[in-house]
């Protein structure tokens, strides 16, 4: 499984964007996403932008990555407003048959 990191575009160079996200600065290839502008959000994997995302989606992904990091460090996570309110999904193991069907087929 690949994990994309949300990064915000700070400045541009031909074919690349200088981005910041999760405490890191990176020079990111933009060939797969086309034209971007300063302030845009990108989902980045191996220094290559895989997808343009909006600020809300970046916040959701960051909240999820924060939870994952906390669990990996052995911290207990609780459903507190500052931790889970932006995470708008359930794990597949907690979904009903109907929810799984909708997720896998796109039929709601």
N, C-alpha and C positions, 0 to 999 in steps of 0.2 A: 504494500500500500504506500502511496506517495502522500506526503503532507505538504500542502501549499501554505506559504506564509503571506499574509496580507502586508503589502508594502505601499507606501504613498510616494508618488512621483514628486521629487524636489526640483529636478532640472533635466534637460534633454540634451542628447548628443545624437548624431545620425545613427539610427538603428539601436539605440540604447537609451535607458532612462536611469538617472541616479535616484535611488529610492531609499527610504528609511522605513523600518518596521521592526517591532519587537526588540528594540535596542540595537539594531544592526543597520549599517549603511551598506548598500550594495549597488554595483553597476549591473543593470539588468537588461538582457536582450529583449527587444520588443517585436521581433519578426512575426511571432504568432498572433499578436493582438492588433497590429497596425498602429495607426496614429493615436498617440496619447498626449495629454497636456499636464503641466504642473498642477498638482493637487489631486489628480486622478488616483484611484486605488487599483492595484494589480494583485493578482494571486500568483505568487512566484514559487517556482520549484527549480532547484539547481541553476540559479541565476538567470532563469528564463521566464518571462511573463507568460503564463498559461491562459489567463482570462482577465478581462476587465471586470471589476466588481464595484458596487457602490459602497458608501461609507457604512451603511447599516450592515451589509453583509460582512465587511471587514471587521466590524465590532462583534458580530456573532462568532466569526471564526476565531478572533482573538480571545473571546470569553471561553470558547471550547478548548482552545490550546492552553489557556490558564488553568482550567480544570484538569486537563490531562497532565500538565506539569505538576500540579499539586498532588494528584494521586500517585504519580511516579515517585515523588519525594516522600511519600508515606503520610501525607497530610489528609485529614478527614475533610471532605467537602460537604457542605450543607446547602440546602435550597434557601439561600438568603437573597434578598433583593439585589444586593451588589454583585452576586456571583452568577445567578442563573436567569435573571429576567430577560437577558438578550439571547439566551439559547432557546430557540424556538423549534425544538425537535425532541423526539424520543428515540431511544435506542431501539433497533428492530426487535430485540429480544423482549421488549415490553409492549410491542404493538399487537393489536388484534389481527385476525386473519384479513378482515376488510381493509385495515390500514396498510398491511403488507401488500395486498393486491393493488391498492391504489398507488402505492409507492413504486411498485415494479412495473405497472402497466400504464400509469398516468390516467386511469379511469377512476373518477371520484363518484 
